[in-house]
Structures are given as C-alpha cells and as structure tokens.
Amino acid sequence: MKFFVDTADVPAIAELNDLGMVDGVTTNPSLIKKSGRDILEVTKEICDLVEGPVSAEVTATEAEQMIAEGRKLAKIADNIAVKVPLTWDGLKACKVLSDEGNMVNVTLCFSANQALLAAKAGATFISPFIGRLDDINLDGMQLIEDIRTVYDNYGFETQILAASIRTANHVAESARIGADVITAPPSVIKSLASHPLTDKGLAAFLADIKDAGIKIL
Ligand code: E4P
C-alpha cells in the first residue's frame, strides 16, 4: 500500500520523505490556506521534493474552468495529479484531463456509485473520505470495502486513495481491505510507530541497561 502525505507543510513532507515514507502528497484548498503559501509556489516546491504524484486541487466549479485550471496545474511538474471534486462538472473535467494524459484525482467521494462514475471517467485516483463519513455516524471503512468490491468486480484500474484518515486504525483497516493508497496527515503517519507495549518494553530494557552498566560505544 502506498503512503501519501496529506499536507502542504514542506518541512513535514521532507522529514517523512527522508525516511522513505512518502509515495506521494495530497493537498486541498484548506491545506494550502493553512500553509499560508501561494498555491503554485508551494506545489512546485513539493513536486521538486517528492518523486510520486502530488495532488493539486482546482478552484473552479464549472467544467471548462476546471479544465483550464487543471492544464495550468499540470504544467507545474510531470508528477502533478489534478484534483477535481466529484460533481458532474468534475467528472467532465476528469474525462478531458485524463484523455490528455494527466493524472486525475477525483475527490470528495462519499458513495460507491460516485466511485463508479469516477472510474468510468478515467480517474487515476478516487478519494473516498473516511473520517468525514464517521463524523456523521456513517461507516467510512464500509465505503472503502464497497469500492474495492465494485472495482474488482469489473477490473477498474482507478486506484482507491483512502482519504480523510484520522486514526491509526483507519490506516490498518484500509490496508486490510486493500486500498491502493492512504493519504494521512504527518501526525497520523508518525503515530503508526507508537504502541504502549513498545514504550513499556523499552523502559524495562533501559532500566536493565542502567543497572547492569551495559555499554556498546
Ligand atoms: C485528501 O485528499 C483530503 O484532502 C483529506 O484527506 C481530507 O481530510 P479531512 O477530512 O481530515 O479534512
């Protein structure tokens, strides 16, 4: 399973990238706002830093404008994935931009039917939002499972990019179900290393190291 980092924070991306944890990056208008940076500048910097796909989202809501914005974003670097919302206009833009050879990430997906449409429109990635479904007491993981089944039933090659990941369990469950990619904030990716028994075991070893005066260097 590939790991994308869901942020426009360049130092945070660089830290994870140095560890080999970054297969790609996703951004959205809220993350660009949080970065306080110009979208074109920060996206270029991220594209130069990582080898994998970097999702940059259009701002328009009508297909023609989305296509124009998508073409401009795609010129930033070869590893840009143009992100469009899952609306009828977004699907039109997805079809045109993917036919032109661009990677397209269709975002804000909340149903298997929406995912089916995105695959038929040639999406490279479909982004179902797990956390936002959980927020309204629906089952985000069930959506990942449903899309996996639908895509496998018909051999769609669109990659399932499990998004709106808030917890380590979301990551583990996405991997168990067979999502192709997860995108998560740096804090969630780092939290995957934590386990209370690791902390407890290390504390016991450190106590024994001290008691026995064990030295290596
Ligand atoms: C992914 O592409 C989205 O930008 C992101 O995962 C949304 O996450 P949120 O629901 O925590 O804002």
Boltz pocket constraint, residues with backbone or C-beta under 6 A from the ligand:
constraints:
  - pocket:
      binder: B
      contacts: [[A, 6], [A, 26], [A, 27], [A, 28], [A, 107], [A, 127], [A, 129], [A, 131], [A, 132], [A, 163], [A, 164], [A, 165], [A, 183]]
      max_distance: 6.0
